[in-house]
């Protein structure tokens, strides 16, 4: 067995320096990989590769697409005085930015220079717009909790001993301090003033000026981070009202600018207001938060989106463009700057699954599936369709280690595959840190601007925990690009099956422990019609580039098929027919795709010119297109689209219950979907079923009040999801444990009546 030394921190690898290590054993068999360029195609937003506070050289090297001016200090940024308040991060101090010509302010402020550098490197700007109602009052240094004014404190700034942390020596909070010690009150007119200044300097958003505005930074934590001016949490209503005022002011000043909100600090920001986080952190009221109860029991995230949708309906203006929530892994040690021990490093690599995997139970106090990106997408689709999703702060730690680079490369691949619209790493690595090379793999793997493709295609691994794989097609040259992350301490040799790809060789670019200084070009690999076989070194990131059209004899794609026509249409199926494509050799097959808001989804394949799409929802419009392919893997342009509505379901009396479970040894997560298939509305529901075995237990549920007696389980609706109109459905679920076996319940009741 080869030792798993590559899992150790980089500092250890450096310390081993000149030691002669044993030769590695032969590579082990790795999980099989498969890429289908005809399936699950959707655009990858370039804005997922963003950062906060990157230096100009790194931004230019990575062709950084988006760059954010954010963080706690920007909540009270005064652009005219070019001064921030560092909040609880540094003794609530006003600290003026270094400025060569303060007499010229607001010209030449730090925010001006930030935008100017972005224009020079080609990055779009995300500017944080203060929304707290207080900004730093001037360029004088000042602090929120003066020792001379408020007495001795638990901790003081070594370089400014009069500035304390706002806690008495016994740790209790100082209250009743004067916000005007550091700050001056402002309103939405400040947003108008700031946007107009930036427009005057750099043009409007549509003309290359500031394209994005964050609606402040983590307002649900203001009661902690900015408690010297805002000691109580921000409630539902005030968050809505401030967003209406400030976002509307931004849009009025620059209609082309995009806004991002509510910029919450993490997963809890979706569920709880700042007021509930403040109150319940002191009183333990998490099971019945008072602010949530006062708003129908609805979680903050969907409530907020509903209100933004209402604003657009009432005023004809969209004031929220991106639903933005930050994410920092809560697993112990993962977020640290150091790589950590072997267990921490393994945990860091597993924890990326919280971004997408419904079977991954977060290994922290969260202790339940997170599914962060799908969760955000589902919320906007249900509550404010057309809103994009963003994560303007995240960090998987270990910037100086290979382990951190592996996690970052995995994260960037997940962002593209899962359809995130914008992300900015907090904060940028230095150019020589391994995490910077994870970005180079996607943005500049060859030092000449070589990049991962812009159209995501289907890529699967038999074991994503060992070899994670991501694939995309590049628009400029139609090359197929693959990123494979080996998360193990073993060299793994795996077959890579290819569908719809046409290449004879694969270029290999790799970042690994063999050379931590940068991405290395290695020998090309041969590619056959069926794919290739590659060895992926332990703890490595490999970028494979398959140039299009290198298969001898056939580089010509078939013509586009004719527009499909619909035959038999039922409530869950549509029969499609189309006229055939032509090709210089022969068409070998057709792929049928459903078109949705994020791109196309392959629903099936045929060798002839007919196909019946099944598994559809009654009385729902769908759009379908067809592509053709030949033996060399050349793929045609898509046919014209056909839009068709499935047949409605005949009115019935009753309900249906869907039950799906993801199990692991001793535990499982169940998702239950209740649908009203009757002709009258349901006003409050009570679900009932029996577990088939005595070893199955409900441990924690959501979106209902769950109870279990013996094997009998009930779930009572909440106030916000109890009403189901005919045809409407709702989802609930729970985490559970099991012993012996974990069979699926087969009989369900709703309000005492048997469901189908």
DAMORA-V801354 format. One record per residue. SS is DSSP state (~ for helix, > for strand, _ for the rest). PSI is psi in whole degrees, -180 to 180 (999 if undefined). OMEGA is omega in degrees with one decimal (999 if undefined). Layout:
ss=[SS & SS]
psi=[PSI & PSI]
omega=[OMEGA & OMEGA]
This chain:
ss=[_ & _ & _ & _ & ~ & ~ & ~ & _ & _ & ~ & ~ & ~ & ~ & ~ & ~ & ~ & _ & _ & _ & _ & _ & _ & _ & _ & _ & _ & _ & > & > & _ & _ & _ & > & > & > & > & _ & _ & _ & _ & _ & > & > & _ & _ & ~ & ~ & ~ & ~ & > & > & > & _ & _ & _ & ~ & ~ & ~ & ~ & ~ & ~ & _ & _ & _ & _ & > & > & > & > & _ & _ & ~ & ~ & ~ & ~ & ~ & _ & > & _ & _ & _ & _ & > & > & > & _ & ~ & ~ & ~ & ~ & _ & _ & > & > & > & > & _ & _ & _ & _ & _ & ~ & ~ & ~ & _ & _ & _ & _ & _ & ~ & ~ & ~ & ~ & ~ & ~ & ~ & ~ & ~ & ~ & ~ & ~ & _ & _ & > & > & > & > & > & > & _ & _ & _ & _ & > & > & > & _ & _ & _ & _ & _ & > & > & _ & _ & > & ~ & ~ & ~ & ~ & _ & _ & _ & _ & _ & > & > & _ & _ & > & > & > & > & > & _ & _ & > & _ & _ & _ & _ & _ & > & _ & _ & _ & _ & _ & ~ & ~ & ~ & _ & > & > & > & _ & _ & ~ & ~ & ~ & ~ & ~ & ~ & ~ & ~ & ~ & ~ & ~ & ~ & ~ & ~ & ~ & _ & _ & ~ & ~ & ~ & _ & _ & _ & _ & > & > & > & > & _ & _ & _ & ~ & ~ & ~ & ~ & ~ & ~ & ~ & _ & _ & _ & _ & _ & _ & _ & _ & _ & _ & ~ & ~ & ~ & ~ & ~ & ~ & ~ & ~ & ~ & ~ & ~ & ~ & ~ & ~ & ~ & ~ & ~ & ~ & _ & _ & _ & _ & > & > & > & > & > & > & > & _ & _ & _ & ~ & ~ & ~ & ~ & _ & _ & ~ & ~ & ~ & ~ & ~ & ~ & ~ & ~ & ~ & ~ & _ & _ & ~ & ~ & ~ & _ & ~ & ~ & ~ & ~ & _ & _ & _ & _ & _ & _ & ~ & ~ & ~ & ~ & ~ & ~ & ~ & ~ & ~ & ~ & ~ & ~ & ~ & ~ & ~ & ~ & _ & _ & _ & _ & _ & _ & > & > & > & > & _ & > & > & _ & _ & _ & _ & _ & _ & _ & _ & _ & _ & _ & _ & _ & ~ & ~ & ~ & ~ & ~ & ~ & ~ & ~ & ~ & ~ & ~ & ~ & ~ & ~ & _ & _ & _ & _ & _ & > & _ & _ & _ & _ & _ & _ & _ & > & _ & _ & ~ & ~ & ~ & ~ & ~ & ~ & ~ & ~ & ~ & ~ & ~ & ~ & _ & _ & _ & _ & > & > & > & > & _ & _ & > & > & _ & _ & _ & _ & _ & _ & ~ & ~ & ~ & ~ & ~ & ~ & ~ & ~ & ~ & ~ & ~ & ~ & ~ & ~ & ~ & ~ & ~ & _ & _ & _ & > & > & > & > & _ & _ & _ & _ & _ & _ & _ & _ & ~ & ~ & ~ & ~ & ~ & ~ & ~ & ~ & ~ & ~ & _ & _ & _ & _ & _ & _ & _ & _ & _ & _ & _ & > & > & > & > & > & > & > & _ & _ & _ & _ & _ & > & > & > & > & > & > & > & _ & _ & _ & _ & _ & _ & > & > & > & > & > & > & > & _ & _ & _ & _ & _ & > & > & > & > & > & > & > & > & _ & _ & _ & _ & _ & > & > & > & > & > & > & > & > & _ & _ & > & > & > & > & > & > & > & > & > & > & > & > & _ & > & _ & _ & > & > & > & > & > & > & _ & _ & _ & > & > & > & > & > & > & > & _ & _ & _ & _ & _ & _ & _ & _ & _ & _ & _ & _ & _ & _ & _ & _ & _ & _ & > & > & > & > & > & _ & _ & _ & _ & > & > & > & > & _ & _ & _ & _ & _ & _ & _ & _ & _ & > & > & > & > & > & > & > & > & > & > & _ & _ & > & > & > & > & > & > & > & > & _ & _ & _ & > & > & > & > & _ & _ & _ & _ & _ & _ & _ & > & > & > & > & > & > & > & > & > & > & _ & _ & _ & _ & > & _ & _ & _ & _ & _ & _ & > & > & > & > & _ & _ & _ & _ & _ & _ & _ & _ & _ & > & > & > & > & > & > & > & > & > & > & _ & _ & > & > & > & > & > & > & > & > & > & > & _ & _ & _ & _ & _ & > & > & _ & _ & > & > & > & > & > & _ & _ & _ & _ & _ & _ & > & > & > & > & > & > & _ & _ & > & > & > & > & > & _ & _ & > & > & > & > & > & _ & _ & _ & _ & _ & _ & > & > & _ & _ & _ & _ & > & > & > & > & > & > & > & > & > & _ & _ & _ & _ & _ & _ & _ & _ & _ & _ & > & > & > & _ & _ & > & > & > & _]
psi=[136 & 143 & 148 & 49 & -23 & -12 & -12 & 158 & 153 & -33 & -34 & -41 & -40 & -40 & -32 & -19 & -99 & 7 & 142 & 115 & 155 & 150 & 139 & 154 & 171 & 152 & 144 & 161 & 127 & 172 & 148 & 146 & 150 & 138 & 130 & 106 & -11 & -4 & 149 & 42 & 130 & 157 & 142 & 123 & 131 & -20 & -2 & -10 & 32 & 173 & 166 & 128 & 52 & 147 & 161 & -37 & -43 & -41 & -40 & -41 & -44 & -1 & 52 & 122 & -28 & 143 & 127 & 138 & 100 & -166 & 174 & -36 & -24 & -11 & -32 & 32 & 128 & 104 & -26 & -35 & -7 & 52 & 140 & 161 & 127 & 3 & -150 & -13 & -33 & 77 & 28 & 42 & 138 & 123 & 113 & 142 & 148 & 129 & 123 & -23 & 69 & -23 & -16 & -4 & 146 & -2 & 134 & 15 & 170 & -40 & -37 & -47 & -35 & -48 & -40 & -43 & -38 & -41 & -35 & -33 & -6 & 13 & 140 & 150 & 133 & 111 & 132 & 129 & 113 & 135 & 1 & -30 & -2 & 141 & 162 & 135 & -27 & -168 & 4 & 144 & 135 & 164 & 153 & -25 & 79 & 132 & -40 & -34 & -36 & 2 & 175 & 149 & 163 & -37 & 145 & 159 & 124 & -36 & -10 & 77 & -16 & -9 & 115 & 176 & 7 & 14 & 137 & 164 & -27 & 4 & -9 & 154 & 141 & 131 & 166 & 14 & 166 & 116 & -26 & 0 & -35 & -22 & 162 & 141 & 139 & 167 & -164 & -20 & -24 & -40 & -44 & -45 & -46 & -47 & -43 & -38 & -47 & -37 & -43 & -35 & -39 & -1 & 169 & 168 & -43 & -14 & 21 & 9 & -154 & 120 & -31 & 144 & 120 & 134 & 76 & -161 & 118 & 58 & -21 & -3 & 8 & -37 & -16 & -54 & -30 & 40 & -13 & -23 & -15 & 79 & -11 & 152 & 155 & 121 & 173 & -56 & -40 & -37 & -44 & -50 & -42 & -39 & -46 & -47 & -51 & -41 & -40 & -37 & -40 & -47 & -36 & -38 & -35 & 88 & -23 & -9 & 149 & 141 & 150 & 127 & 167 & 5 & 44 & 164 & -21 & -162 & -41 & -23 & -19 & -29 & -36 & 142 & 167 & -34 & -43 & -37 & -39 & -52 & -49 & -25 & -23 & -30 & -10 & 31 & 26 & -29 & -20 & 70 & 132 & -38 & -40 & -43 & -36 & -7 & 42 & 15 & 9 & 137 & 153 & -44 & -57 & -34 & -45 & -46 & -40 & -42 & -37 & -36 & -42 & -40 & -47 & -40 & -36 & -32 & -10 & 15 & 129 & 121 & -1 & 120 & -32 & 132 & 111 & 118 & 132 & 162 & 122 & 127 & 133 & -5 & 141 & 124 & -15 & -40 & -10 & 154 & -36 & 156 & -35 & -179 & 179 & -39 & -41 & -41 & -41 & -40 & -41 & -43 & -33 & -36 & -16 & -17 & -20 & -17 & -21 & -28 & 115 & -15 & -9 & 117 & 117 & 126 & 57 & -166 & -20 & -47 & 38 & 165 & 139 & -48 & 55 & -51 & -49 & -35 & -47 & -44 & -44 & -39 & -46 & -36 & -35 & -33 & -23 & 74 & 144 & -14 & 138 & 169 & 141 & 162 & 85 & 0 & 132 & 164 & 122 & 11 & -178 & 36 & -34 & 10 & 156 & -37 & -42 & -37 & -40 & -47 & -43 & -41 & -39 & -44 & -46 & -38 & -42 & -44 & -47 & -44 & -40 & -5 & 28 & 146 & -27 & 138 & 141 & 122 & 134 & 123 & -174 & 145 & 167 & 160 & -27 & 4 & 147 & -36 & -31 & -34 & -25 & -38 & -39 & -35 & -38 & -27 & -22 & 59 & -25 & 6 & 4 & 16 & 8 & 132 & 158 & 151 & 166 & -9 & 111 & 138 & 166 & 128 & 127 & 151 & 140 & -18 & 91 & -24 & -21 & -58 & 111 & 135 & 140 & 143 & 152 & 157 & 135 & 132 & -37 & -45 & 5 & 19 & 146 & 128 & 136 & 136 & 125 & 125 & 114 & 110 & 5 & 170 & 16 & 145 & 133 & 129 & 122 & 146 & 145 & 103 & 138 & 132 & 128 & 15 & 146 & 101 & 154 & -18 & 158 & 124 & 143 & 123 & 133 & 142 & 126 & 179 & -13 & -27 & 96 & -4 & -18 & 179 & 134 & 134 & 127 & -180 & 144 & 157 & 143 & 146 & 134 & -180 & -31 & -14 & -145 & 170 & 133 & 149 & 126 & 112 & 158 & 138 & 63 & 160 & 121 & 131 & 116 & 132 & 119 & 100 & 142 & 145 & 23 & 2 & 121 & 136 & -21 & 104 & 7 & 126 & 152 & 162 & 161 & 139 & 164 & 162 & 128 & 152 & 153 & 135 & -119 & 130 & 126 & -173 & -24 & 13 & 156 & 128 & 124 & 146 & 145 & 160 & 147 & 160 & 166 & 157 & 157 & -21 & -79 & 142 & 129 & -13 & 169 & 149 & 132 & 133 & 141 & 135 & 127 & -169 & -23 & -2 & -142 & 148 & 121 & 127 & -12 & 171 & 157 & 151 & -23 & -158 & 28 & 149 & 139 & 118 & 129 & 177 & 25 & 168 & 134 & 150 & 45 & 135 & 141 & 148 & 132 & 144 & 163 & 139 & 156 & 155 & 155 & -177 & -27 & -3 & 4 & 134 & 136 & 169 & 159 & 148 & 166 & 151 & 147 & 126 & 130 & 147 & 131 & 159 & 145 & 155 & 136 & 138 & 133 & 170 & 126 & -158 & 162 & 151 & 124 & 137 & 119 & 145 & 138 & 116 & 154 & 169 & 114 & -6 & 164 & 159 & 127 & 137 & 127 & 125 & 124 & 129 & 134 & 106 & 8 & -172 & -2 & 153 & 150 & 126 & 87 & 125 & 153 & 112 & 142 & 143 & 165 & 134 & 143 & -23 & 159 & -11 & -1 & 128 & 141 & 127 & -35 & 129 & 172 & 159 & 23 & 164 & 109 & 138 & 150 & 132 & 113 & -125 & -5 & 132 & 138 & 154 & 119 & 137 & 158 & 171 & -29 & -11 & 14 & -21 & 122 & 111 & 162 & 129 & -11 & 158 & 163 & 157 & 144 & -176 & 179 & 160 & 142 & 173 & 159 & 156 & 148 & -93 & 168 & 64 & 160 & 135 & 147 & -16 & 131 & 149 & 152 & 118 & 40 & -4 & 144 & 133 & 152 & 999]
omega=[176.2 & 178.9 & -179.6 & -178.9 & -178.2 & 176.6 & -176.7 & 179.1 & 179.7 & -179.0 & 178.4 & 177.9 & 178.0 & -179.1 & -179.9 & 172.6 & -171.0 & -179.2 & 175.6 & -178.9 & 178.3 & 176.8 & -178.6 & 175.2 & 177.8 & -177.7 & 176.4 & 175.5 & -179.3 & 178.6 & 178.7 & 179.1 & 179.0 & 178.5 & 178.6 & -176.1 & -179.6 & -172.6 & 172.7 & -178.5 & 172.1 & -178.4 & 172.5 & 178.8 & 177.2 & -174.8 & 177.1 & -176.7 & -175.6 & -179.6 & 168.3 & 169.8 & 171.8 & 176.0 & -169.7 & -179.1 & 178.8 & 178.9 & -179.9 & -179.8 & -176.8 & -171.7 & -173.1 & -174.0 & -179.2 & -170.5 & -172.7 & 170.2 & -172.1 & -179.7 & -176.1 & -176.2 & -176.4 & -179.9 & 178.7 & -178.4 & 174.9 & -174.5 & -179.6 & 176.6 & -177.5 & -176.0 & 175.0 & 166.5 & -172.0 & 172.7 & -176.8 & 177.7 & 179.7 & 167.0 & 175.0 & -174.4 & 165.1 & 179.4 & 178.4 & 177.0 & 174.6 & -176.4 & -176.9 & -176.6 & -177.8 & -180.0 & -178.9 & -176.7 & 10.9 & 175.0 & 175.7 & 176.9 & 178.6 & 179.1 & 174.8 & -178.5 & 178.3 & 179.8 & -179.7 & 178.0 & 177.9 & 177.8 & -180.0 & -178.1 & 179.1 & -179.2 & 170.0 & -177.1 & 163.8 & -180.0 & 177.2 & 178.4 & 177.9 & -176.4 & -176.8 & -175.9 & 175.5 & 171.5 & 177.2 & -167.5 & -179.8 & -178.0 & 178.6 & 173.4 & -179.7 & 179.5 & -174.6 & -176.5 & 178.7 & 176.6 & 179.7 & -175.4 & -171.5 & 173.7 & -178.3 & -176.7 & -174.6 & -178.1 & 177.7 & 179.0 & -179.7 & -176.3 & 177.2 & -169.4 & 177.9 & -177.8 & -179.1 & -178.0 & 176.4 & 177.0 & 176.2 & -178.8 & 178.9 & 177.5 & 179.0 & -175.0 & 169.8 & 179.1 & 176.0 & 177.7 & -175.7 & 178.9 & -176.9 & 170.6 & -176.8 & -161.6 & 176.3 & -178.1 & 175.8 & 177.2 & -177.8 & 177.7 & 176.8 & 177.9 & 177.9 & -178.6 & -177.8 & -179.5 & 179.7 & 176.6 & -178.9 & 176.3 & -179.5 & -177.4 & -168.5 & -177.5 & 177.5 & -179.6 & -178.3 & -178.1 & 177.2 & 176.8 & -178.8 & -174.6 & -171.5 & 173.9 & 169.6 & 176.0 & -177.5 & -174.8 & 175.0 & -178.6 & 178.3 & 174.7 & -178.5 & -177.4 & 177.2 & -174.7 & -178.4 & -173.2 & 176.6 & 176.3 & -176.6 & -172.7 & -179.8 & -176.7 & -179.3 & -177.3 & 178.6 & -171.7 & -178.2 & 175.1 & 177.0 & -174.6 & 178.8 & 178.2 & 177.5 & -174.4 & -173.1 & 179.1 & 177.8 & 178.1 & 177.8 & -177.8 & 178.5 & -179.3 & -179.4 & -174.4 & -178.9 & -178.9 & 177.9 & -178.8 & 179.8 & 179.5 & 1.8 & 175.9 & 179.7 & -173.2 & -177.3 & -175.4 & -179.6 & -179.9 & 176.7 & -173.6 & -168.3 & 171.8 & 174.1 & 179.6 & 177.5 & 177.5 & 177.5 & -175.6 & -173.3 & 175.4 & 178.7 & -172.6 & 179.8 & -174.4 & -171.5 & -179.0 & 179.0 & -177.3 & -172.2 & -179.4 & 176.5 & 179.5 & -179.7 & 179.7 & 173.1 & -179.1 & -178.6 & 176.5 & -176.0 & -175.6 & 179.3 & 177.2 & 179.5 & 179.4 & 176.2 & -178.4 & 178.2 & 176.9 & 177.9 & -180.0 & -179.6 & 179.4 & -176.3 & -172.9 & -179.5 & -179.2 & 173.6 & 179.5 & 174.3 & -179.1 & -178.9 & 170.6 & -168.0 & 176.3 & 179.5 & 177.4 & 172.5 & 179.6 & -178.4 & 178.7 & -173.9 & 173.5 & -173.1 & -175.0 & -175.1 & 177.9 & 179.4 & 178.6 & -176.4 & -179.0 & -175.1 & 179.6 & 178.9 & -180.0 & 176.6 & 178.3 & 178.7 & -177.8 & 176.0 & -169.0 & 176.4 & -179.5 & 178.5 & 178.9 & -171.8 & -163.9 & 179.6 & 179.9 & -177.8 & 176.4 & -174.9 & -174.7 & 179.5 & 176.6 & 179.3 & 170.7 & 175.8 & 178.1 & -178.5 & 179.0 & -163.5 & -176.8 & 175.0 & 178.7 & 178.2 & -178.4 & 179.7 & -180.0 & -178.8 & 179.6 & -177.8 & -169.6 & 177.1 & -176.8 & -178.9 & 176.9 & 176.9 & -177.3 & -173.3 & 177.8 & -172.3 & 166.7 & 170.0 & -178.7 & 178.6 & 171.0 & 175.1 & -174.8 & -176.1 & -174.7 & 173.4 & 179.1 & 176.9 & 178.6 & 177.7 & 179.7 & -178.0 & 178.0 & 177.0 & -179.7 & -179.0 & 176.4 & 178.1 & 179.1 & -178.2 & -178.3 & -174.9 & 173.6 & 171.4 & -174.8 & -179.1 & 177.2 & 176.3 & -178.0 & 174.8 & -27.0 & -175.6 & 171.7 & 168.6 & -172.5 & -176.4 & 179.0 & -179.6 & -179.1 & 175.7 & 179.1 & 172.4 & 175.3 & 179.5 & 178.1 & -178.4 & -169.6 & -176.9 & -172.0 & -176.1 & -177.5 & -178.1 & -179.7 & 177.2 & -171.8 & 170.5 & -176.7 & -176.3 & 178.3 & 179.3 & 175.0 & -173.9 & 176.6 & -177.2 & 176.7 & 175.7 & 176.1 & -177.7 & 178.7 & 176.2 & 177.8 & 174.4 & -176.4 & 178.5 & -175.6 & -179.7 & 174.4 & -177.7 & -172.5 & -172.8 & -175.5 & 179.4 & 177.0 & 172.4 & -179.7 & 179.9 & 169.2 & -179.8 & -179.5 & 174.7 & -176.7 & -175.8 & 177.1 & -179.2 & 167.3 & -177.1 & 176.0 & -174.0 & 169.5 & 177.0 & 178.9 & -177.0 & 173.6 & 178.3 & -179.9 & -178.5 & -179.6 & 175.9 & 178.8 & 173.8 & 174.0 & -174.5 & 173.8 & -169.9 & 170.3 & -175.8 & 177.9 & 178.3 & 177.8 & -177.4 & -176.5 & -179.5 & 179.5 & -174.4 & 173.7 & 179.4 & -175.0 & 177.4 & 176.3 & 177.2 & 178.7 & 175.5 & 179.9 & -177.8 & -179.9 & -177.7 & 173.6 & -176.3 & 171.9 & -178.9 & -175.8 & 177.9 & 175.2 & -176.6 & 173.2 & -177.0 & 174.6 & 176.7 & 178.5 & 179.5 & 180.0 & -177.1 & 169.0 & 179.0 & 175.3 & -175.6 & 169.2 & -177.4 & 174.8 & -176.0 & 178.9 & 174.8 & 172.5 & 179.4 & 174.3 & 175.7 & 178.8 & -179.6 & 173.0 & -176.0 & 172.2 & -179.6 & 178.3 & 175.1 & 178.9 & -176.9 & -179.0 & 175.7 & 175.7 & -176.2 & 174.2 & 179.0 & 175.8 & -171.4 & 171.9 & 170.6 & -177.9 & -179.7 & 174.7 & 177.7 & 173.1 & -179.0 & 179.3 & 179.4 & 176.4 & -179.8 & -175.4 & 170.3 & -179.6 & 175.0 & -172.5 & -176.8 & -178.5 & 179.1 & 178.2 & 179.5 & -178.8 & 178.1 & -178.6 & 178.7 & 173.3 & 176.9 & -173.9 & 174.2 & 176.1 & 176.6 & 178.1 & -179.2 & 177.4 & -177.9 & -179.7 & -179.5 & 173.5 & -176.8 & 177.2 & 176.4 & 174.3 & -178.0 & 170.8 & -178.6 & 172.2 & 177.9 & 177.1 & 177.6 & -174.2 & -179.8 & -179.7 & 176.0 & -176.8 & -178.7 & 166.3 & -179.6 & 174.0 & 167.9 & -175.6 & 173.4 & 175.2 & -177.1 & 177.8 & 176.9 & -177.4 & 177.2 & 176.4 & 177.8 & -179.6 & 177.3 & 175.0 & 176.8 & -175.8 & 171.0 & 177.9 & 173.7 & -176.4 & 175.0 & -178.0 & 170.8 & -172.0 & 169.6 & -175.6 & 176.0 & -176.5 & 178.4 & 171.9 & 179.8 & 173.2 & -176.9 & 178.7 & -179.2 & -179.9 & 175.2 & 179.9 & -179.7 & -177.7 & 177.7 & -177.7 & 172.6 & 179.9 & -176.7 & -179.1 & 175.4 & -179.5 & 176.7 & 172.9 & 177.3 & 171.3 & 178.5 & -179.3 & 179.2 & -178.8 & -178.1 & -175.5 & 170.0 & 179.3 & -178.6 & -178.7 & 178.7 & 178.9 & 174.2 & 173.3 & -173.5 & 176.5 & 177.6 & 173.5 & -173.5 & 176.1 & -177.5 & -177.3 & 172.7 & 176.2 & 179.2 & -177.8 & 172.4 & -179.0 & -174.0 & 180.0 & -176.5 & -178.6 & 179.7 & 174.9 & 175.8 & -178.5 & -178.3 & 178.6 & 175.9 & -179.0 & 173.7 & -179.4 & -178.6 & 167.3 & -178.6 & 175.5 & 177.6 & 173.5 & -176.4 & 176.8 & -178.2 & -179.1 & -178.9 & 172.9 & -175.3 & -178.2 & -177.7 & 173.5 & 173.9 & -176.1 & 174.8 & -179.7 & -178.2 & 176.9 & 174.8 & 999]
